[in-house]
Amino acid sequence: MERHRYRLMEIEHRKQWEQFKSEVKGKLTREQYKLLCELHSVYYKHKYHEPCSCNPKRLVQWINEIDKIYDKN
């Protein structure tokens, strides 16, 4: 999804993502899960969606994709 690589992350979202990254050590809390879904929908321009947590590959992918946007700022 390279078309999003130049999108800037809002300051509040950057703060939330920094906290998310510092707190996540394994399994996501419900709050962390919702934040991940919200930020991904905003920056990857899709309807809010909560993927099944039974398959963490999608969640890990989303975390990596948000990290790319965060790192570009």
N, C-alpha and C positions, 0 to 999 in steps of 0.2 A: 504494500500500500504506500508506495513512495510518493504519491501525489499529495500527501499530507506533511511531508517532511519539513516544510517551511512555516507551518502554522505555529504561531506563538502561543504558549500556554499562559493563561491569565494568572496574575499574581496569587490570588486566593487558591487557585487550583495547584499552583506550584507548592504552596505551603502545605496543602492537604496531601499532596503526593510525597513530599519530603517526610512528613509524619508517617504516612503509610509505609514508606520504604524503611524507615527506622524501626517501626513496630512489628512488621511482618517477619515472623521467624519460622513459619510453617503453615499451619492451617489458618485460613482467614476467619476473622470474626464476621458476624453478620454486617456490622457497620463497614468494615473494610471491603467486604464483598460488594455492597451497594455502591460505595465510592468508586470502586474499580469499574463497575457496570456503568455508572453515571459518566465518569470521565471518558471512558471509551466511546460511549454514544455521542458525547459532545465533540470530541476531537476526530472521530472517524465517521462522523455524520450519519449515524443510523439511529433508528428508534431504540429507546431504552429496552434492553433485553438482559435477562438473567440466565446465562447458560447453566446447564446442569453441573453442579459441583461434583458429581460422581466421576467426571472426566476432567481432571485438572489441567490437561494439555491446553485447552482453550483459554483457561484463566492465566496460565503461564505465558501464553502467546500474547494475550491482552496486556499483561504487565510489561512484557518486552516492548510492545508497540507504544505504550504510553511512555516508557523510558526513552524511546527514540525522540519523541516530541519534547520531553523534558530536557534531554541532553542537547537539543538544538538551540535552546534559549540561552 
